[in-house]
């Protein structure tokens, strides 16, 4: 009972908290290294910000869809938790070792589009709504790419289970076996977490976009959810392409953590280094360049699996 | 106890400040952006302190009241070189720029520690226009789609998209004069379909823009060219700082600002130019906003030269000719060409400043001067914000805002930076009494 019900829940909650905090600290470290002034200490600043948001009132807009507006941050956090639940930390340490965990992750990506649009739409406010519109265009574009890439990693494993995907990389990691896969999947990650160059939903030119109108605890939940989704994505990327817990000398759990931190650092660095892609260019790039590339990746993976 | 602990802990973070810019108020952004304790935010919902910087004219009071009321509790206000409205609680006015970051931190700390009460709302908690509950569904009458429930048309008035002819919902709204991405003071009524601009009508023009004193002096007497060119380069860098923030390149925007603050004749632009190029600022970010020859001539200055017009009053000055000056130009006339033009002109200004400093060259022509905003001979460069009305329809939101940022449209103020704007006393009087 404990190992089947409580342990997975505890694991996911632990990762939500620790992972979210790690993202906040890492992002500040990256920003500081690139010259953005920081105050209050890198380690304490995220908690001070969280404390400030907890002291601030959650504001109202004119006639929002209250239920949807309040639920959307929680739903996005729940999606991140769902993603974290299927990330295997070792051969035996996985919150929920579903035989269809790849499919579950795919549904997390698809539902993220719904939740983020809901967040923008329900505020009944202009800039938030534009953020929602933009995200729908982006979401529709990256989901197909993601599907091709994920099927590509399921083929050599002959399974839709992430633990099997890791086991299939015993001889050679997918990052080598399918060289297009990880770069394409990282772009998907930037899209589904609307981070850095693909932050079309909550961008600066929309004064925060879907989050432009939220304050206080709902904003804290939204920020935590975005950080948790980055962690969940990093876990899936490390599992699908970097051999998950596999590696010499160190325990599997440590290998997995290091690989996740590496993916997370790349995403955060890209977020700080690149400007935001113009929406039209972004959609063109996705459909004209990246989608054909993801199809090539799938064909490549298929041929590799047949040989 | 736990709540007290939470409030005390909250003080240790950066202070989120939403700046409302009045006349000559935009200088505070460049000062505060580099302060490690201050976080300038783009939405009033994300702020703890509302900073009113510079005098706000009376015709912008109503929007200021609305912005004030958008800050979530608890919040406070601070007025910089601006007369606080007397009925606000615990108002503070700061006049020294160096004191401003400390005052903002103190205001936030006092707010968090309960030593300062939160400001109260100025407007009644009701929609600005009454609900018109007619029709079967309270949609405002006139059928399912024709109502104006809160005095605004529903987003259901179908119009043909001007780009591809698709018939989509349209949404009309007013933005400004305190929207951070607009020139200070500007407001516009905009109709969007999705994120595509269908119509744009500039309703309030930006505040006249003050320039460095050296440009005013240059019209009266010969001045060192090095001084003029450094002031010009600084002006352009400040504009670039804003555009980079808008494009999501926060660290490069701050780097630009640091360069502007420490600018001297020995400064170089190489590092910044390389960073912008490597990070794809000219390839990945929003473009568009191509100026035709007439539009380019109307704005003048770097925007005109980015569109291929080589008008530059410096070419008529013997001092500049001795330094080998000739105007640099681009041809495309779009947003990216304007930023390339600005970088080229900053480079050119630094080069001229170096030569002029070495040879102690002064301007020789008085009565007219090429300002960073454009030529100033018989008349000062006038406001050109009406140009947006024809330039922005058909652009996506990001492209439209990038275009706005790339065009220096505000007219020139009649006094240099740092002097009290004309009409200030009238604005101050308008801010008191019963009108708030």
Boltz contact constraints between the chains, C-beta under 6 A:
constraints:
  - contact:
      token1: [A, 34]
      token2: [B, 251]
      max_distance: 6.0
  - contact:
      token1: [A, 35]
      token2: [B, 251]
      max_distance: 6.0
  - contact:
      token1: [A, 35]
      token2: [B, 254]
      max_distance: 6.0
  - contact:
      token1: [A, 35]
      token2: [B, 255]
      max_distance: 6.0
  - contact:
      token1: [A, 36]
      token2: [B, 250]
      max_distance: 6.0
  - contact:
      token1: [A, 36]
      token2: [B, 251]
      max_distance: 6.0
  - contact:
      token1: [A, 37]
      token2: [B, 36]
      max_distance: 6.0
  - contact:
      token1: [A, 39]
      token2: [B, 14]
      max_distance: 6.0
  - contact:
      token1: [A, 39]
      token2: [B, 36]
      max_distance: 6.0
  - contact:
      token1: [A, 39]
      token2: [B, 37]
      max_distance: 6.0
  - contact:
      token1: [A, 40]
      token2: [B, 12]
      max_distance: 6.0
  - contact:
      token1: [A, 40]
      token2: [B, 13]
      max_distance: 6.0
  - contact:
      token1: [A, 44]
      token2: [B, 12]
      max_distance: 6.0
  - contact:
      token1: [A, 45]
      token2: [B, 13]
      max_distance: 6.0
  - contact:
      token1: [A, 48]
      token2: [B, 9]
      max_distance: 6.0
  - contact:
      token1: [A, 48]
      token2: [B, 12]
      max_distance: 6.0
  - contact:
      token1: [A, 48]
      token2: [B, 13]
      max_distance: 6.0
  - contact:
      token1: [A, 49]
      token2: [B, 13]
      max_distance: 6.0
  - contact:
      token1: [A, 51]
      token2: [B, 6]
      max_distance: 6.0
  - contact:
      token1: [A, 51]
      token2: [B, 9]
      max_distance: 6.0
  - contact:
      token1: [A, 51]
      token2: [B, 10]
      max_distance: 6.0
  - contact:
      token1: [A, 52]
      token2: [B, 10]
      max_distance: 6.0
  - contact:
      token1: [A, 52]
      token2: [B, 13]
      max_distance: 6.0
  - contact:
      token1: [A, 54]
      token2: [B, 6]
      max_distance: 6.0
  - contact:
      token1: [A, 55]
      token2: [B, 6]
      max_distance: 6.0
  - contact:
      token1: [A, 55]
      token2: [B, 7]
      max_distance: 6.0
  - contact:
      token1: [A, 55]
      token2: [B, 10]
      max_distance: 6.0
  - contact:
      token1: [A, 56]
      token2: [B, 72]
      max_distance: 6.0
  - contact:
      token1: [A, 57]
      token2: [B, 72]
      max_distance: 6.0
  - contact:
      token1: [A, 57]
      token2: [B, 73]
      max_distance: 6.0
  - contact:
      token1: [A, 59]
      token2: [B, 45]
      max_distance: 6.0
  - contact:
      token1: [A, 59]
      token2: [B, 72]
      max_distance: 6.0
  - contact:
      token1: [A, 62]
      token2: [B, 127]
      max_distance: 6.0
  - contact:
      token1: [A, 126]
      token2: [B, 173]
      max_distance: 6.0
  - contact:
      token1: [A, 130]
      token2: [B, 195]
      max_distance: 6.0
  - contact:
      token1: [A, 130]
      token2: [B, 397]
      max_distance: 6.0
  - contact:
      token1: [A, 133]
      token2: [B, 194]
      max_distance: 6.0
  - contact:
      token1: [A, 133]
      token2: [B, 195]
      max_distance: 6.0
  - contact:
      token1: [A, 204]
      token2: [B, 246]
      max_distance: 6.0
  - contact:
      token1: [A, 204]
      token2: [B, 248]
      max_distance: 6.0
  - contact:
      token1: [A, 205]
      token2: [B, 246]
      max_distance: 6.0
  - contact:
      token1: [A, 205]
      token2: [B, 398]
      max_distance: 6.0
  - contact:
      token1: [A, 205]
      token2: [B, 401]
      max_distance: 6.0
  - contact:
      token1: [A, 207]
      token2: [B, 42]
      max_distance: 6.0
  - contact:
      token1: [A, 207]
      token2: [B, 43]
      max_distance: 6.0
  - contact:
      token1: [A, 208]
      token2: [B, 43]
      max_distance: 6.0
  - contact:
      token1: [A, 212]
      token2: [B, 43]
      max_distance: 6.0
  - contact:
      token1: [A, 213]
      token2: [B, 45]
      max_distance: 6.0
  - contact:
      token1: [A, 215]
      token2: [B, 45]
      max_distance: 6.0
  - contact:
      token1: [A, 215]
      token2: [B, 72]
      max_distance: 6.0
  - contact:
      token1: [A, 216]
      token2: [B, 72]
      max_distance: 6.0
  - contact:
      token1: [A, 273]
      token2: [B, 279]
      max_distance: 6.0
  - contact:
      token1: [A, 274]
      token2: [B, 279]
      max_distance: 6.0
  - contact:
      token1: [A, 275]
      token2: [B, 247]
      max_distance: 6.0
  - contact:
      token1: [A, 275]
      token2: [B, 248]
      max_distance: 6.0
  - contact:
      token1: [A, 275]
      token2: [B, 249]
      max_distance: 6.0
  - contact:
      token1: [A, 275]
      token2: [B, 281]
      max_distance: 6.0
  - contact:
      token1: [A, 275]
      token2: [B, 284]
      max_distance: 6.0
  - contact:
      token1: [A, 275]
      token2: [B, 285]
      max_distance: 6.0
  - contact:
      token1: [A, 276]
      token2: [B, 247]
      max_distance: 6.0
  - contact:
      token1: [A, 276]
      token2: [B, 248]
      max_distance: 6.0
  - contact:
      token1: [A, 277]
      token2: [B, 284]
      max_distance: 6.0
  - contact:
      token1: [A, 278]
      token2: [B, 286]
      max_distance: 6.0
  - contact:
      token1: [A, 278]
      token2: [B, 398]
      max_distance: 6.0
  - contact:
      token1: [A, 279]
      token2: [B, 396]
      max_distance: 6.0
  - contact:
      token1: [A, 280]
      token2: [B, 396]
      max_distance: 6.0
